[in-house]
Amino acid sequence: MDLSAAREELERKIAASSDPYEEQSVVLGYVDGAEVCLMGWAERPLRRDVKDVPPQANSADSMQIVFEGGMEIYYPDEQTTVVMRPGDCHVVPAGKRHSCVSAMKSVVLVVVGYRA
Protein backbone atom coordinates (compact mmCIF):
# COMPACT_ATOMS: atom_id res chain seq x y z
CA MET A 1 0.00 0.00 0.00
CA ASP A 2 1.38 3.44 -0.82
CA LEU A 3 1.59 6.22 1.76
CA SER A 4 -1.22 8.34 0.26
CA ALA A 5 -3.68 5.44 0.27
CA ALA A 6 -2.62 4.49 3.81
CA ARG A 7 -3.16 8.07 4.98
CA GLU A 8 -6.65 8.15 3.47
CA GLU A 9 -7.51 4.81 5.11
CA LEU A 10 -6.14 6.03 8.45
CA GLU A 11 -8.20 9.24 8.26
CA ARG A 12 -11.33 7.13 7.58
CA LYS A 13 -10.61 4.92 10.60
CA ILE A 14 -10.00 7.93 12.86
CA ALA A 15 -13.24 9.61 11.71
CA ALA A 16 -15.25 6.39 12.18
CA SER A 17 -13.99 5.71 15.71
CA SER A 18 -16.30 6.69 18.56
CA ASP A 19 -13.42 6.61 21.09
CA PRO A 20 -10.95 9.54 20.73
CA TYR A 21 -8.42 7.66 22.87
CA GLU A 22 -8.36 4.69 20.51
CA GLU A 23 -5.24 4.49 18.36
CA GLN A 24 -5.76 3.53 14.71
CA SER A 25 -3.22 1.98 12.35
CA VAL A 26 -2.78 0.88 8.75
CA VAL A 27 0.00 -1.54 7.79
CA LEU A 28 1.91 -0.38 4.72
CA GLY A 29 3.99 -3.55 4.45
CA TYR A 30 7.13 -5.32 5.63
CA VAL A 31 10.75 -4.49 4.90
CA ASP A 32 13.58 -6.84 5.84
CA GLY A 33 11.56 -8.33 8.71
CA ALA A 34 10.25 -4.99 10.02
CA GLU A 35 6.59 -3.94 9.99
CA VAL A 36 5.92 -0.47 8.58
CA CYS A 37 2.63 1.14 9.57
CA LEU A 38 0.92 4.49 9.78
CA MET A 39 -0.60 5.19 13.18
CA GLY A 40 -2.85 8.00 14.27
CA TRP A 41 -5.48 9.22 16.66
CA ALA A 42 -8.00 12.02 16.97
CA GLU A 43 -7.57 15.05 19.20
CA ARG A 44 -8.18 13.84 22.72
CA PRO A 45 -10.50 15.79 25.03
CA LEU A 46 -8.33 15.32 28.13
CA ARG A 47 -4.55 15.41 28.25
CA ARG A 48 -2.92 12.58 30.17
CA ASP A 49 0.47 13.03 31.76
CA VAL A 50 2.84 10.61 30.02
CA LYS A 51 4.18 9.60 33.46
CA ASP A 52 0.70 8.28 34.37
CA VAL A 53 0.55 5.88 31.41
CA PRO A 54 1.68 2.32 32.26
CA PRO A 55 5.06 1.62 30.63
CA GLN A 56 5.65 -1.16 28.13
CA ALA A 57 8.67 -2.73 26.48
CA ASN A 58 8.72 -4.08 22.94
CA SER A 59 10.71 -7.12 21.87
CA ALA A 60 12.08 -5.24 18.84
CA ASP A 61 13.33 -1.73 18.13
CA SER A 62 10.65 0.73 17.02
CA MET A 63 11.18 3.95 15.10
CA GLN A 64 8.60 6.75 15.04
CA ILE A 65 8.52 9.61 12.54
CA VAL A 66 5.89 12.26 13.28
CA PHE A 67 4.06 13.51 10.17
CA GLU A 68 1.37 15.53 11.93
CA GLY A 69 0.67 16.51 15.54
CA GLY A 70 3.12 15.18 18.07
CA MET A 71 3.72 12.82 20.95
CA GLU A 72 5.72 12.36 24.13
CA ILE A 73 7.73 9.25 24.97
CA TYR A 74 8.68 8.78 28.62
CA TYR A 75 11.44 6.48 29.89
CA PRO A 76 10.64 5.81 33.58
CA ASP A 77 13.95 4.12 34.38
CA GLU A 78 15.88 7.26 33.36
CA GLN A 79 13.02 9.67 34.17
CA THR A 80 13.46 11.35 30.78
CA THR A 81 10.85 12.52 28.28
CA VAL A 82 11.27 12.89 24.52
CA VAL A 83 8.90 15.46 22.97
CA MET A 84 8.26 14.89 19.28
CA ARG A 85 6.79 17.30 16.71
CA PRO A 86 6.27 17.01 12.93
CA GLY A 87 9.47 15.91 11.21
CA ASP A 88 11.00 14.42 14.36
CA CYS A 89 12.29 10.84 14.39
CA HIS A 90 13.04 8.70 17.45
CA VAL A 91 14.03 5.07 18.03
CA VAL A 92 12.89 3.17 21.12
CA PRO A 93 15.36 0.32 21.65
CA ALA A 94 14.09 -3.23 22.13
CA GLY A 95 13.43 -4.06 25.77
CA LYS A 96 13.43 -0.40 26.89
CA ARG A 97 10.49 0.45 29.18
CA HIS A 98 8.58 3.46 27.88
CA SER A 99 5.14 5.03 27.68
CA CYS A 100 3.66 7.27 24.99
CA VAL A 101 0.94 9.90 24.98
CA SER A 102 -0.47 12.68 22.83
CA ALA A 103 -3.40 15.03 23.30
CA MET A 104 -3.50 16.29 19.71
CA LYS A 105 -4.59 14.73 16.44
CA SER A 106 -1.47 12.98 15.21
CA VAL A 107 -0.17 10.84 12.36
CA VAL A 108 3.04 8.88 12.92
CA LEU A 109 4.97 6.48 10.67
CA VAL A 110 6.13 3.53 12.78
CA VAL A 111 8.70 0.89 11.85
CA VAL A 112 8.91 -2.07 14.23
CA GLY A 113 11.55 -4.73 13.77
CA TYR A 114 15.04 -5.74 14.60
CA ARG A 115 16.46 -3.27 12.07
CA ALA A 116 14.14 -0.35 12.82
N, C-alpha and C positions, 0 to 999 in steps of 0.2 A: 504494500500500500504506500502511495506517495504521501508526503507531508501535508499537502493541501487537502487531500481527501481525508486524511486522519484528523486534521484540524476541524473540518466540517463535521465529521462524525462525533468528535469530542464535544463540539458546541451543541450538537443535537442532544447528546446524552446529558450534558449539564443542564440544558433548558428543560428536559423531560423529568429530571430528578425532583422529587418533592422534599428532599432533605439537603439543605445547603451545606451540611457538614460532610456529606458523602463525596468521596473522591471518585472521579471517573477516569477511565483509561482506555486507550486504543493501542493495540499492538501493531507496530509498523513492520516488524519482522525480526530476524535473528542474524547476527553477524559474528562469525567465529566463536559460537557458543554463548554469545551475550544476547539478551532480549532487549530490543529497542522499542520503547513505547512513549506515547504522548499522554501525560497525565494532566488533570485539571480539576478545578472546583469553582463553584459560584462564590460570590462575596458572602461572607459569613456574618450573621447578625451580631454575634458576640465574639470578641477577641479572647482567645485562650492564651495564657502565658505558656510558652514553650516548655518551661520547667515543670509545669503541671501535667504534661502529657507523658504517659508511661513510655519509658525508653524501650527500644528494640535493637536487635543486632541481626544483620543479614549474613548469610553464609558466603556471599560473594560481594566484591566491590560494587558500588553503585555510583554512577555519575549523573548529576542533575545540571541541566542548562535551562535557565529561566528565559522563556520567550515573552511572557506577559505577567504582570503582577509581581509576586515575590514570595519568599518564604524564609523562615528561620530554622536552622538546624542547631540543636543543643547537644553538647557532649557532657553528660553529667559527671563522668569520671574526672574530667579536666575542668569542669565548670566553665566551659567556653561556649559562646554562641556565634554562629556564622549567619550573617544577614545577607540574603541574596536578592538582587533586583534584576530587571531585564538585562540580558547579556552576560550575567555572571554564570560561572561554571564551578562546581565543587564535587570532589570525590569523597565518598564515605567509605573508608576501608572495611573489608570483610571483618566481621567479628567485633566491630567498634560499636559500643552502645550509644544510641542517639535517639532523639525525638525531633519531630518536624511539626511545624504549624504555620498557618497563614490565615489572615482575616480577609484578604482581598481576593477578588477573582483572579485566578492564576492559570497559566499554561506552562508546563515544564516538560522538556524532553528528558527521559530517563533511560540510561543504559545500565543494565544489571548483568554482570557476568564476571568471570575471573579476569578478563582483560579490559574491564570498564575503565 
